Amino acid sequence: MRPSDSAACVVDTHVWVWSVLEDTRRIGRGARRRLAQATVMLVPAICQWEVALLIAGRRLDVDLPATDWIEAAADGTGFRITPLT
């Protein structure tokens, strides 16, 4: 199956964060197009840990504690956290 044939899109930490923060200019044109076509955007569970590290290390400046930001970023944004298997 070609990527364009699938309704799901797996994203990495940066695409998830930039999308939630509406800083999509940092996402490549092809990735933005793919996100626009996706009916569901999947975020690997490990991305939660990576975001927590970014916030703890002050490399990601948000107004919420890491757990609250992660919960908000996964709730109602079109992104779905997928478990590690």
N, C-alpha and C positions, 0 to 999 in steps of 0.2 A: 504494500500500500504506500503510495506517495504521501508525503506530509499534507499536501493540499486536499487529499481525499478524506482526511480524518477531521472529526468535529472537535477533538480534544487537542490541547496544546500543553505540553509540559514546559514549565518555565524554570529558570534558575533564580537564585536569590536576588540578583541585581534587577532583573526584569520585573520580578514581583514587587520589590521595594519601589522602583521608579514608577511603575504603573499605579500603585496605591498612592504614592505621593504626587501623582500627576506630573511627573518630570519625564514625560515620554520622549522628549527631544534627545535623551541619552540612549534610547533604544533604536537600533538600526531599522532602516526602512522595511526590510524584508520581515523582520521580527514583528514590527508593528502591523504589517499586513496580515501576518499569520494570526496574531492576537485578535484582530478584527474579524477574522473568519471563524474563530473558535467558538464553540457553544459552551465549552467548559475549559477552564485553565487550571491545570494541576500543578501544585507546588509540593515537591518532595518534602517530607517531614524534616529532613536535615536542615532545610532552609530556616526553620524556626530557630534552631541552635545558632546558625550563622548570623541571623538578625540579632539575636540576644548578644552575641559577641561584638557585633558592630556597635550596638547601643552601649554596651558596657565599656567598650574601648573608645567611646565618643567619636566614632567614625561615622555614625548615623545620628543626626540630631533630630529627635522627635520629642513631643510634649507629653508622652506617656511612658510609664514603666514598660520594660520589654514585653512582659507577659500580656499587658493590656493592649499594647500596639499590635502584637502578633494576633491576638484574638480579634481585634477590630479589623485588621488587614485580611483576615480570612472570612469574616462574617459580612455577607451582603455585598462583597466587592466583585463577585464572579469568579474568585479564586477558591479552589478547594484543596486543602491539605491532604496529601496521600501518604499512607504509612510506608515505612521501610519494610520491604519483604525480602 
